[in-house]
Amino acid sequence: MLVCCGCKEKEDAVRIGFFGPLTGPTAQAGQALRNGAQIAVDEINEKGGLLGKPVRLIEYDDKSSPEQAVKRTARLVQVDRVTAIIGSLHSGNILAAAPLIEQWKTPTVGAGTSPRWLQQGYKYLFRSVGNSALSVRELVRYAKQATIKRICVMQSNDEYGTVGAKLFLEYAGKEGIEIVAKESFTHGDRDFTGQFARIMSKDPEAVFIWALGDDLGALTKQLRQAGYKGLVLGAEGYTLPQVLEIAGSAADNVIFAAQYLIPDKPENAEDPMMRSFLAKYFEKHRRMPPSDNAYRGYDSVYIIAEGINKANSPDREKIRDAIENIENFKGLAGSFSFKGRNGEGIDHMRFFKIADGKYTEIE
């Protein structure tokens, strides 16, 4: 953990704060978010920093807890006096910290995908990835084109799962798709016997699973063990390599929408910018990212850096205004344009299918 202390260091560095889950069940994703952000910081410092000063990443563990997220945010803005913040990958934690972020007028780029935290009218929040409404909408479109009429829903009962399932029910209803069962579980649970027995009793044509990536492997494996062999419409977390490691062949016939994937090795990435990032990540950590949150962390830092450069000032209000006016800024997720979009910068997704343990992009 890097904590800035001493007046000279505070004066001589542009401080960017970070809060995310560095321990606990979502630690792999949180560490990937932090690691991606640090690579961007290192790149910027190699080029001379920002405003003629080096950049420092000040990081705290929110332990996947909204209460801890508020405490960490308070320390970042009141004690460390950061210029901007990255965090968290948990949408509920961003929601919890948002009032303090607004009060202290601190530009914050979050990695959580729930649409809700950018629908509250906050002015200092931005997102470094497409929101889950885009993914859900694409999955409903796919189901309609495949003439699927009967779907069961399995969701986590946290902010991410609740909002995703609600959106799916809303979009599916408009397309005449019937939701024949709706089940939920608590993040971290590993016994879904009762829920899947009820789902199997409904004989669905597809099952919609919406949960964080570290739950998806166990969910998918147990769903297949319950006897379900049909189509799964899934969350973006299916990009996580650990899902395939846990689920194995059970993950076959899963369809999901996401911005990007994590290839087996850097040179297999199609995009040159992504190849470069992954090569640096692998060189530093001797492994590929365990989560696509690494991409989100990297993009978050560069969004903040672009705002600082455009503002040409450490003033947080000016940086916020500069970020809001970013248009056509290239990141790993694609082209970011925030102008007039209430903190959203990405409006597209790609479709993927898992077959024979591999990802295939589909139209």
C-alpha positions in Angstrom: 0.0 0.0 0.0 1.4 3.4 -1.0 0.3 6.2 1.3 1.6 9.7 0.7 2.9 11.4 3.7 5.0 14.4 4.3 4.4 17.8 2.8 7.1 17.6 0.2 5.8 14.4 -1.4 2.3 15.8 -1.4 3.4 18.9 -3.2 5.6 17.1 -5.7 3.1 14.4 -6.9 -0.3 14.2 -8.5 -2.1 11.8 -6.2 -4.7 9.5 -7.6 -6.7 7.4 -5.1 -7.9 3.9 -5.4 -10.4 1.8 -3.4 -11.4 -1.7 -4.3 -11.5 -5.3 -2.9 -7.8 -6.3 -2.4 -8.7 -9.1 0.0 -11.7 -11.4 0.3 -13.7 -13.4 -2.3 -13.4 -10.7 -5.0 -9.7 -10.0 -4.3 -8.5 -11.4 -7.7 -10.7 -8.9 -9.6 -9.8 -6.1 -7.2 -6.1 -6.7 -7.5 -6.4 -6.9 -11.3 -8.1 -3.5 -11.2 -5.3 -2.0 -9.1 -2.6 -3.7 -11.2 -4.0 -2.3 -14.4 -4.2 1.2 -12.9 -0.6 0.9 -11.7 0.7 0.0 -15.2 -1.0 3.1 -16.6 0.6 5.2 -13.8 4.0 3.7 -14.6 3.6 4.5 -18.3 2.6 8.1 -17.6 5.6 8.6 -15.2 7.9 7.2 -17.9 6.7 10.0 -20.2 7.2 12.7 -17.6 4.1 12.5 -15.4 1.3 15.0 -15.3 1.6 18.8 -14.9 5.3 18.3 -14.7 5.0 16.0 -11.6 5.1 12.2 -11.1 1.8 10.4 -10.5 1.3 8.4 -7.2 -1.4 5.8 -6.8 -2.7 5.7 -3.2 -4.5 2.4 -2.6 -6.9 1.1 0.0 -8.8 -2.2 0.4 -12.6 -1.7 0.6 -13.0 -5.5 1.4 -16.1 -5.6 -0.8 -17.9 -3.6 1.9 -19.9 -0.4 1.3 -19.0 0.7 4.9 -15.3 0.2 4.2 -15.7 2.0 0.8 -17.0 5.1 2.6 -14.2 5.0 5.1 -11.5 4.6 2.4 -13.0 7.4 0.3 -13.1 9.7 3.4 -9.4 9.0 4.0 -8.5 9.6 0.3 -10.3 13.0 0.1 -9.8 14.3 3.6 -6.3 13.0 4.6 -4.5 12.1 1.4 -6.2 14.9 -0.5 -6.1 13.1 -3.8 -6.8 14.8 -7.1 -9.1 12.0 -8.4 -10.2 8.5 -7.5 -10.5 5.1 -9.1 -12.9 2.6 -7.6 -14.6 0.4 -6.9 -15.5 -2.6 -9.0 -18.5 -3.1 -6.7 -21.4 -0.8 -7.8 -22.9 -0.9 -4.3 -19.7 0.5 -2.9 -19.6 3.3 -5.4 -23.2 4.2 -4.5 -22.3 4.2 -0.8 -19.2 6.5 -1.4 -20.9 8.8 -3.9 -22.3 11.4 -1.5 -18.9 12.0 -0.1 -17.3 12.1 -3.5 -19.9 14.8 -4.5 -19.4 16.7 -1.3 -15.7 16.9 -1.8 -16.0 17.5 -5.5 -13.5 14.7 -6.4 -13.6 13.3 -9.9 -14.0 9.5 -9.6 -13.9 6.8 -12.3 -15.7 3.7 -11.2 -15.3 0.1 -12.6 -18.7 -1.2 -11.5 -21.2 -2.0 -14.3 -24.6 -1.4 -12.7 -26.3 1.5 -14.5 -27.8 2.8 -11.2 -24.9 4.7 -9.7 -24.8 7.0 -12.8 -28.6 7.6 -12.7 -28.6 9.5 -9.4 -27.6 12.9 -10.8 -24.1 12.8 -9.4 -21.7 15.1 -11.3 -18.3 13.7 -10.3 -18.8 10.1 -11.2 -17.7 8.5 -14.5 -17.4 4.9 -15.7 -14.4 3.2 -17.5 -16.5 0.4 -19.0 -19.9 -0.1 -20.6 -22.8 -0.5 -18.2 -24.6 -3.8 -17.7 -27.8 -2.5 -19.3 -25.9 -2.8 -22.7 -25.1 -6.4 -22.0 -28.6 -7.3 -20.8 -30.2 -5.5 -23.8 -28.0 -7.5 -26.2 -28.9 -10.8 -24.5 -32.6 -10.1 -24.8 -32.1 -9.3 -28.4 -30.3 -12.6 -28.9 -33.1 -14.5 -27.1 -35.7 -12.9 -29.3 -33.8 -13.7 -32.5 -33.5 -17.3 -31.3 -37.3 -17.4 -30.7 -36.7 -18.3 -27.0 -40.0 -17.8 -25.1 -39.4 -19.3 -21.6 -36.5 -18.2 -19.5 -35.5 -18.7 -15.8 -33.5 -16.1 -13.9 -30.7 -16.8 -11.4 -29.2 -13.7 -9.8 -27.0 -12.7 -6.9 -29.0 -10.5 -4.4 -26.4 -7.7 -4.3 -26.6 -4.4 -6.2 -25.1 -5.9 -9.4 -27.3 -8.9 -9.5 -30.5 -7.2 -8.5 -30.2 -4.4 -11.1 -29.2 -6.8 -13.9 -32.1 -9.1 -13.2 -34.5 -6.2 -13.0 -33.4 -4.9 -16.4 -33.6 -8.3 -17.9 -37.2 -8.7 -16.7 -38.1 -5.3 -18.1 -36.5 -5.8 -21.5 -37.7 -9.4 -21.8 -41.3 -8.4 -21.0 -41.3 -5.9 -23.8 -40.3 -8.6 -26.2 -43.0 -11.1 -25.1 -40.5 -13.4 -23.4 -41.9 -15.1 -20.3 -39.9 -15.4 -17.1 -41.0 -18.7 -15.6 -38.9 -18.6 -12.5 -36.7 -16.2 -10.6 -34.2 -17.3 -8.1 -31.4 -15.6 -6.1 -28.4 -16.3 -3.9 -25.9 -14.5 -1.7 -22.5 -13.6 -3.2 -20.0 -16.3 -2.1 -22.6 -19.1 -1.6 -21.6 -22.4 -3.1 -24.7 -24.6 -2.7 -27.5 -23.8 -5.2 -29.3 -27.1 -5.0 -32.7 -25.8 -4.1 -32.7 -22.9 -6.6 -31.7 -25.1 -9.5 -34.2 -27.8 -8.6 -36.9 -25.2 -8.8 -35.5 -23.9 -12.1 -35.4 -27.4 -13.6 -39.0 -28.0 -12.6 -40.0 -25.2 -15.0 -38.3 -26.8 -18.1 -36.9 -23.5 -19.4 -35.6 -22.9 -22.9 -32.7 -20.7 -21.5 -31.4 -19.7 -18.1 -30.2 -16.1 -17.4 -27.4 -16.0 -14.8 -26.4 -12.6 -13.5 -23.7 -12.5 -10.8 -20.1 -11.5 -10.3 -17.4 -13.5 -12.0 -16.1 -15.4 -9.0 -19.5 -16.9 -8.5 -20.1 -17.9 -12.2 -17.9 -21.0 -12.3 -19.7 -22.7 -9.4 -23.1 -21.6 -10.6 -22.6 -22.9 -14.1 -21.1 -26.2 -13.0 -24.0 -26.9 -10.5 -26.6 -25.9 -13.1 -25.3 -28.6 -15.5 -25.0 -31.1 -12.6 -28.7 -30.5 -11.9 -29.4 -31.8 -15.4 -29.8 -28.6 -17.5 -28.2 -28.9 -20.9 -29.6 -25.8 -22.6 -28.5 -22.3 -23.4 -27.2 -20.0 -20.6 -27.4 -16.2 -21.1 -24.7 -14.8 -18.9 -23.0 -11.8 -17.2 -19.9 -10.1 -18.4 -17.9 -12.0 -15.7 -17.8 -15.0 -18.0 -14.7 -13.4 -19.4 -12.8 -14.4 -16.3 -10.4 -17.3 -17.0 -11.2 -18.8 -13.6 -14.8 -19.4 -14.7 -13.6 -21.9 -17.3 -11.1 -23.4 -14.9 -13.9 -24.2 -12.4 -16.8 -25.0 -14.8 -14.8 -26.8 -17.4 -17.1 -28.2 -20.2 -20.2 -27.0 -18.2 -19.5 -23.6 -19.5 -20.2 -24.7 -23.1 -23.3 -23.1 -24.7 -23.0 -19.9 -22.6 -23.6 -16.7 -24.5 -22.6 -13.3 -23.1 -21.9 -9.7 -24.1 -18.8 -7.9 -23.1 -16.3 -5.3 -24.2 -13.2 -7.5 -24.3 -11.6 -10.9 -23.5 -8.4 -12.0 -21.8 -6.4 -14.0 -24.4 -4.1 -16.9 -23.4 -1.0 -14.7 -24.1 -0.4 -11.1 -25.0 0.4 -11.7 -28.7 -3.1 -13.3 -29.2 -4.8 -10.0 -28.5 -6.1 -8.5 -31.8 -5.8 -4.8 -30.7 -2.2 -3.4 -30.7 -3.0 -1.2 -27.7 -4.2 -4.2 -25.8 -1.2 -6.4 -26.8 1.1 -3.7 -25.5 -0.8 -3.5 -22.2 -0.9 -7.3 -21.7 2.8 -7.6 -22.5 3.6 -5.1 -19.7 1.2 -6.8 -17.4 2.7 -10.2 -18.0 6.2 -8.9 -17.7 5.4 -7.4 -14.3 3.3 -10.1 -12.8 4.4 -13.2 -14.7 0.8 -14.1 -15.5 -2.1 -12.8 -17.6 -4.7 -10.7 -15.8 -7.2 -12.9 -13.8 -10.0 -10.4 -14.6 -10.9 -7.9 -17.2 -10.9 -5.4 -14.4 -7.2 -4.9 -15.3 -8.4 -3.2 -18.5 -10.9 -1.1 -16.5 -8.2 0.1 -14.1 -5.8 1.0 -17.0 -8.5 3.0 -18.8 -9.6 4.7 -15.6 -6.1 6.2 -15.0 -5.9 7.4 -18.6 -9.4 9.0 -18.5 -8.3 10.9 -15.4 -5.0 11.8 -17.0 -6.8 13.1 -20.1 -8.9 15.3 -17.8 -5.9 16.7 -16.0 -4.1 17.4 -19.2 -7.1 19.1 -20.8 -7.7 21.1 -17.6 -4.0 21.9 -17.4 -4.7 22.3 -13.6 -4.8 20.2 -10.4 -8.2 21.9 -9.7 -10.7 19.0 -9.2 -13.7 21.0 -10.5 -11.8 21.9 -13.7 -10.7 18.3 -14.1 -14.3 17.1 -13.7 -15.4 19.5 -16.4 -12.6 18.4 -18.7 -13.5 14.7 -18.3 -17.2 15.4 -19.0 -16.1 17.0 -22.3 -13.9 14.1 -23.5 -14.9 12.8 -26.9 -13.4 10.0 -29.0 -10.7 9.1 -26.5 -9.1 5.7 -27.3 -9.0 3.2 -24.5 -8.8 -0.6 -24.2 -12.6 -0.7 -24.0 -12.9 1.3 -27.2 -13.6 5.0 -27.9 -14.8 7.0 -24.9 -17.1 9.9 -25.3 -18.5 11.4 -22.1 -20.0 14.6 -23.4 -23.7 14.9 -22.5 -23.9 11.3 -21.3 -24.0 11.6 -17.5 -20.7 9.9 -16.8 -21.1 7.0 -19.4 -18.4 6.8 -22.0 -19.0 3.5 -23.9 -22.1 2.5 -25.7 -21.3 -0.8 -27.4 -20.7 -4.5 -26.6 -19.5 -7.6 -28.4 -21.1 -11.0 -28.4 -19.2 -14.2 -27.3 -20.1 -17.9 -27.1 -18.2 -20.5 -25.1 -17.7 -23.8 -26.9 -15.2 -26.6 -26.3 -13.6 -24.5 -23.6 -12.9 -21.6 -25.9 -14.4 -18.1 -26.6 -15.7 -17.3 -30.1 -17.0 -13.9 -31.1 -20.4 -14.1 -32.8 -22.5 -11.6 -34.6 
